[in-house]
Amino acid sequence: MKLHDVSWPTQSELERGLVAWLDTLPGASWLTLPGRDQSRHRVVVTLLHGNEPSGTKALWHFFHQPFECAVTTHFCLANVNAALFDTPFSTRHLENKPDMNRCFGRNGDDDSYDVAAEIMARIRALKPEAVVDIHNTSGSGPSFAVTIVDDEKHRHVSSLFTERMLCSSVRLGALMEQTSEETPILTIECGGAQDVAADEVAKNGLHHFLHTDDIFQNHTGFWPLDLLYHPVRVQLKPELELCYHDRKVDEADLTLPPDIDRHNFGWMAADSMIGWLGAKGLDAMTTNDGEGGHPIDALFYEQDGELRLKQASKLFMITTRRDIALSDCLFYMVAD
Ligand SMILES: [Zn+2]
């Protein structure tokens, strides 16, 4: 067993604070709260990435101001060990461990794969009406949902949290890729881990998710959805040099401005300058849209060492953390 059943924090634990409570957990944890209708279930997963605290903070807020959930609700705090490593909420995954949200539906030696398999086994056994997996982006930006399916159910659950839904064909081993007709599973990206607004998105969305009796009904007052299809994941090729600087760094294969994340979800005009390329030019970068399309030179061109957009595009999930940009990706984009 890699996933531990834990109970509601005691009054003294609530007073000692969130990090102290996480410290009492035996690792990946599962907490069940019976609801008004105990024949139905919903699942909230969070902290698959240890540096993404908004979901956990929202849960902590709920512990302090609890109310009766509409249906029996299960909470999973996944990568507690990474969250507690070093400065709390600074580590995505431990260095010798895989990214836990790349372990679903995949096999591997590390026990992170066992945690992922146990989470999925519980979800399959419970047949919950929906699963939300709450994350933060590593750069600053607005909230959005990510799904691999665009249907009514996924749209309804998304709109409890946010006004944007990305429908992706990229497959990485994320929890939301395990979605099904019976149990929609979505990623909710609340916005940057440092953004105060992200904590509010998680808190309000969680409230709606726990409180709403029928989450698949048209709820008035919730967000109309802006839908984005087929995002392209953009990466620097392995072993290459990435810098964040406000001018070109000579030895870097790619230099990006340190405030590039201010473009998150804003439309950028064709020919907009994104950064500076090195000696390898565009060949330093690679793309993945999950369907074998959108090669790098369909999206960008190089002019006098500058990386420019071929068409009007929207960039998102832009990170300015070099380690995450290199291990995960630089950003995602959709072109007009
Ligand atoms: Zn994440």
Boltz pocket constraint, residues with backbone or C-beta under 6 A from the ligand:
constraints:
  - pocket:
      binder: B
      contacts: [[A, 48], [A, 49], [A, 52], [A, 101], [A, 135], [A, 136]]
      max_distance: 6.0
